[in-house]
Structure formats: structure tokens, C-alpha cells
Amino acid sequence: MTKNMKKLELLLLGVVALMAASCGSTKKITMLQDMDTKTVYTAQEVPQAKIRKGDKLSIYVTCKNAALASPFNLTIGTQNVDETDGSVASVSENTQGYVVDQNGDINFPVLGMLHIEGLTLEELKNDIQNRIIAKNYIKDPIVLADFINFQITTIGSIGNSVHTITNGSVNIFEAVAMSGGLEDNALYDDVWVIRTEGNKRNIYSLNLQSKTCFDSPAYYLQQGDIVYVKPRKGPDTGKGWTIANASIGALSSITMAFYWLSQLFGFSVK
């Protein structure tokens, strides 16, 4: 083996070693590191979102006799009702929705002004059903209600997007999943939830590597919350390593090709 061939092999080994080092530079982060399968953990009750001023709601009333329910809806919708129990299999509607005014009220067809601020969706549905039954309008009303503008925003090393949550219930891990997961350079142990409460903007820090995140008041997100995932600091993260890895890969391919060509055709490097 010539001296030049030995140099070429040493260069090849160096490139391989550099690639191995670069691959190991990105740390794999594990969520909930302090939990195990042998322990049963206490879970907090899932909070139900409260209706607030400015919320926009979709409310739809139906029953076995669709004609009786029609006056209670802003627009005409199509429905598929199970005649055995009166349950709704599917509903399709085109409605502008009800916006909760500054008094916490909505103007509902037939029933008039309803004060709904502070109610959950379930409480709202029950209230409207009870009012309709009490006035003998319909004996078996079914009320469907969802949020139209309940939104959370994700920014930073989680991707920039806005998510609409129709049932008003979402936790931090669901938000991460909806955003496609955290990026490689994400700071897992200091995820910020920025929340406007009254005339104040509070920041809650969640450590997704620890079970303590479940106990945070920001584990369950609220209307208008912003989830900000900061990038991890250090030379082993970010676009720099992506470019470096690509460059090393290209160099390795060239070196390998040159090595095998030299073996096949017997030329050497001078």
C-alpha cells in the first residue's frame, strides 16, 4: 500500500469519526423522565372552559320533529336523528354563531336574552333545554353547543400555528401533538404558557421532562393562551449543525467515491 493510499484511508477514517461525533451532538430529550409504570399518579379533574365575553358560540337545537326546532336556530341545518332514542347522529349547519356581548348575554331565538357568561358548554346546553321544556315548546329538545373562536397559539421551536378547540378543552401535550411535536432544539424544561387574565399577562413555565407539569395551572390551556417553546442554547443545536452535517455527508461521499475509484483503477493521490 502506498503512502498516499494510507493518507487517503486516514482521511476516510477521520471523516467517519467526524460524522459519528456530529450525529451524537444532538441530544435526545425524553419527556416525563421522573415517571414510571409501577406508580399510580393522582390526576386532577379536567376543567371545563367557562364562557367569556367576546366568545363566539355555535348553538343548535334539534328534536325528533325538526320543524318544531327550526325557530330556535339562526339558520336552517340538516340533521340525522336516531328515532329510537332521539339522539343526533350528524348535524350540518351554516351559522354565523352567537357572540357573547359585554354584559355576558346572547340574544337567543324565541327565548330572548340569555345571560351565559361563566357557564360551561354543558351548563349552557342544559339551561336552554330546560327553558324550552318549561315553556312547553318542545318535549324532547337536544341542544348542541361548541366554541367557534376558542383558539390557542403555538410559537417558537414548536412551529408557528393557531389551533381552534371547539370543545374548549386542551392540555399542553395535546397542543404539542397538534403542532407536530417539538423541534430538535426545543427547550423542554422551560415551556412558557403566556396567559391574559383580566388586565394582566402572566407567564407560566412548564417542565415537560417532569411530572410536575401536570400540577401547573397552565397544564390545561385556556382561550387565547400562547405556548412559546424557546430554543435550547448551545453549539449543538440549531441550523448550524444541520449545515455542518450536510457538508460532512457530502465530503464523506466524495472521499468514499475517490477511494473506490483508486482501488479499481490503481491511481494514487500525489
Phi and psi in degrees as a GROMACS rama.xvg file:
@    title "Ramachandran Plot"
@    xaxis  label "Phi"
@    yaxis  label "Psi"
@TYPE xy
-74.091  163.176  THR-2
-61.9178  -37.7621  LYS-3
-67.342  -36.4601  ASN-4
-66.371  -37.9693  MET-5
-62.8701  -39.6012  LYS-6
-63.2437  -39.9874  LYS-7
-64.5029  -40.7827  LEU-8
-66.3197  -39.3857  GLU-9
-64.0952  -38.8746  LEU-10
-63.1742  -42.0514  LEU-11
-62.4331  -44.8251  LEU-12
-62.8181  -37.3187  LEU-13
-64.4404  -41.1848  GLY-14
-64.1414  -43.5216  VAL-15
-61.5871  -42.8319  VAL-16
-64.0311  -40.3811  ALA-17
-65.3417  -37.8867  LEU-18
-64.4838  -41.0163  MET-19
-63.7255  -40.5087  ALA-20
-66.2419  -40.536  ALA-21
-68.3097  -36.0075  SER-22
-66.0456  -33.0246  CYS-23
-83.2945  -3.33975  GLY-24
-75.6972  -26.093  SER-25
-88.8674  112.903  THR-26
-76.4809  138.007  LYS-27
-86.5038  120.847  LYS-28
-97.9787  134.966  ILE-29
-108.629  130.303  THR-30
-79.1965  154.663  MET-31
50.3283  52.8009  LEU-32
-66.7028  -23.3497  GLN-33
-97.1362  21.4903  ASP-34
-113.556  153.193  MET-35
-141.001  165.007  ASP-36
-77.6523  -11.6941  THR-37
-91.2443  -4.32391  LYS-38
-112.514  139.095  THR-39
-99.3767  123.921  VAL-40
-104.938  145.002  TYR-41
-76.9108  131.635  THR-42
-109.474  137.413  ALA-43
-76.8141  152.059  GLN-44
-65.8128  138.516  GLU-45
-68.2809  118.051  VAL-46
-72.7791  145.614  PRO-47
-96.7774  131.452  GLN-48
-62.0926  136.744  ALA-49
-93.3868  140.397  LYS-50
-71.2356  133.126  ILE-51
-121.896  165.861  ARG-52
-60.4679  137.112  LYS-53
90.488  -12.1659  GLY-54
-66.1451  148.55  ASP-55
-115.146  126.812  LYS-56
-121.933  146.446  LEU-57
-102.487  120.368  SER-58
-127.279  127.221  ILE-59
-134.614  129.764  TYR-60
-108.776  135.345  VAL-61
-144.498  171.553  THR-62
-167.04  -178.481  CYS-63
-60.864  -39.1891  LYS-64
-97.7279  97.442  ASN-65
-59.842  -29.5919  ALA-66
-64.2936  -33.6285  ALA-67
-69.0693  -31.526  LEU-68
-83.3968  -20.7408  ALA-69
-54.1895  -41.5629  SER-70
-63.9782  -17.8079  PRO-71
-89.8448  1.38525  PHE-72
-115.725  144.313  ASN-73
-65.6941  -39.5363  LEU-74
-134.134  167.307  THR-75
-82.2614  131.921  ILE-76
-122.889  165.675  GLY-77
-105.147  145.962  THR-78
-144.308  157.318  GLN-79
-127.14  105.878  ASN-80
-104.73  132.846  VAL-81
-76.7511  114.346  ASP-82
-70.1048  -16.3017  GLU-83
-72.9295  -39.0267  THR-84
-129.865  -0.537853  ASP-85
81.3495  2.86021  GLY-86
-74.4323  154.502  SER-87
-96.8115  120.418  VAL-88
-79.6904  -37.413  ALA-89
-158.225  150.699  SER-90
-138.974  134.575  VAL-91
-128.34  123.805  SER-92
-144.444  159.868  GLU-93
-126.104  96.6959  ASN-94
-129.369  146.995  THR-95
-79.6358  -14.8149  GLN-96
84.2366  171.603  GLY-97
-112.047  126.41  TYR-98
-99.4087  126.539  VAL-99
-72.9736  120.801  VAL-100
-78.791  -177.937  ASP-101
-69.4734  -11.3939  GLN-102
-93.2249  -3.18853  ASN-103
83.7631  20.1633  GLY-104
-113.993  160.454  ASP-105
-131.118  151.655  ILE-106
-97.8836  103.897  ASN-107
-99.0732  137.257  PHE-108
-53.7823  138.39  PRO-109
70.9155  -47.8499  VAL-110
-80.3009  -19.2963  LEU-111
83.9901  -152.18  GLY-112
-72.6624  128.284  MET-113
-122.922  130.865  LEU-114
-88.6235  111.443  HIS-115
-121.39  -1.43797  ILE-116
-60.4311  133.15  GLU-117
92.5986  -8.84857  GLY-118
-85.1558  153.774  LEU-119
-86.1101  169.791  THR-120
-60.8526  -39.2761  LEU-121
-65.2988  -41.8368  GLU-122
-66.6095  -37.1495  GLU-123
-63.5976  -45.943  LEU-124
-61.4992  -44.1177  LYS-125
-64.3215  -39.3634  ASN-126
-63.6496  -45.5681  ASP-127
-67.313  -42.061  ILE-128
-58.2698  -47.1105  GLN-129
-63.9905  -38.8878  ASN-130
-65.4695  -41.5014  ARG-131
-65.3902  -42.3109  ILE-132
-67.7447  -42.2011  ILE-133
-62.089  -31.0778  ALA-134
-94.3517  6.59898  LYS-135
61.6446  29.502  ASN-136
-75.0542  -46.9752  TYR-137
-142.37  139.194  ILE-138
-82.8265  -29.6483  LYS-139
-129.815  55.3948  ASP-140
-71.4161  145.653  PRO-141
-121.676  124.972  ILE-142
-113.262  128.488  VAL-143
-110.549  135.822  LEU-144
-143.67  137.324  ALA-145
-144.881  158.309  ASP-146
-79.6143  141.318  PHE-147
-99.5304  -37.3665  ILE-148
-115.52  23.5189  ASN-149
-76.569  107.549  PHE-150
-131.5  147.24  GLN-151
-123.148  153.95  ILE-152
-120.449  135.115  THR-153
-115.984  133.61  THR-154
-140.346  163.574  ILE-155
92.018  -142.678  GLY-156
-80.8901  40.7804  SER-157
-136.494  -2.3476  ILE-158
91.6409  148.717  GLY-159
-100.593  110.968  ASN-160
-156.997  161.707  SER-161
-118.694  130.829  VAL-162
-117.974  132.923  HIS-163
-96.9548  127.991  THR-164
-113.286  101.397  ILE-165
-68.9499  -31.7457  THR-166
-92.9922  -0.89439  ASN-167
73.7824  17.5508  GLY-168
-131.879  118.904  SER-169
-157.97  137.784  VAL-170
-107.705  175.2  ASN-171
-63.6781  -37.7569  ILE-172
-70.1895  -34.4111  PHE-173
-65.5325  -38.0977  GLU-174
-63.802  -40.4079  ALA-175
-62.9786  -44.3367  VAL-176
-64.7826  -41.5805  ALA-177
-64.2269  -26.6492  MET-178
-88.6079  0.49435  SER-179
89.8503  12.2269  GLY-180
92.0462  169.046  GLY-181
-83.6679  149.728  LEU-182
-75.9673  165.045  GLU-183
-59.9091  -30.4049  ASP-184
-96.7827  15.546  ASN-185
-71.0891  143.573  ALA-186
-90.1717  101.416  LEU-187
-72.8976  -30.7554  TYR-188
-93.1852  9.39094  ASP-189
-149.992  58.7153  ASP-190
-82.7447  126.21  VAL-191
-93.2857  136.705  TRP-192
-114.889  114.316  VAL-193
-97.7234  119.695  ILE-194
-128.369  131.7  ARG-195
-91.1602  120.225  THR-196
-126.581  105.028  GLU-197
68.9676  -124.848  GLY-198
-103.304  20.576  ASN-199
-121.107  149.625  LYS-200
-116.678  111.794  ARG-201
-103.583  150.183  ASN-202
-117.187  124.005  ILE-203
-109.105  132.418  TYR-204
-102.506  127.46  SER-205
-116.311  134.705  LEU-206
-99.7616  103.107  ASN-207
-75.7775  -4.23207  LEU-208
-89.2864  -4.30229  GLN-209
-130.091  150.846  SER-210
-67.5355  -11.6647  LYS-211
-62.9416  -20.1514  THR-212
-63.6541  -27.7873  CYS-213
-66.5157  -24.6304  PHE-214
-90.5394  -4.36604  ASP-215
-72.8407  142.336  SER-216
-65.3903  -11.0304  PRO-217
-103.086  5.69139  ALA-218
-61.0741  -45.1549  TYR-219
-91.2001  121.917  TYR-220
-79.8855  154.489  LEU-221
-117.905  168.463  GLN-222
-52.7219  127.034  GLN-223
84.5941  0.579577  GLY-224
-63.6134  145.969  ASP-225
-115.193  122.765  ILE-226
-99.3877  115.109  VAL-227
-114.516  119.175  TYR-228
-106.235  115.166  VAL-229
-79.0959  150.156  LYS-230
-75.9226  145.77  PRO-231
-74.7974  133.023  ARG-232
-79.7735  151.783  LYS-233
129.882  160.331  GLY-234
-74.7347  -8.08973  PRO-235
-94.2733  11.1414  ASP-236
-132.143  167.41  THR-237
92.1424  -171.927  GLY-238
-70.8077  -24.4882  LYS-239
-55.6933  -45.005  GLY-240
-72.1406  -29.3071  TRP-241
-63.5413  -44.0905  THR-242
-66.8266  -41.2446  ILE-243
-62.6832  -44.3811  ALA-244
-62.714  -38.8015  ASN-245
-65.457  -40.482  ALA-246
-65.8539  -42.5257  SER-247
-64.0446  -39.8188  ILE-248
-62.3929  -42.2757  GLY-249
-64.5817  -42.6056  ALA-250
-62.8667  -39.6237  LEU-251
-63.4087  -42.5741  SER-252
-62.9154  -42.743  SER-253
-64.3709  -43.0046  ILE-254
-63.9702  -44.1712  THR-255
-62.4792  -44.0285  MET-256
-61.9497  -42.5774  ALA-257
-65.5482  -37.6567  PHE-258
-63.2343  -47.4084  TYR-259
-72.7153  -30.9973  TRP-260
-65.024  -38.4162  LEU-261
-66.4576  -33.9198  SER-262
-69.7833  -38.8648  GLN-263
-74.8457  -40.8761  LEU-264
-107.427  -3.37377  PHE-265
71.7241  21.0169  GLY-266
-91.3139  164.441  PHE-267
-134.207  164.657  SER-268
-90.3433  130.644  VAL-269
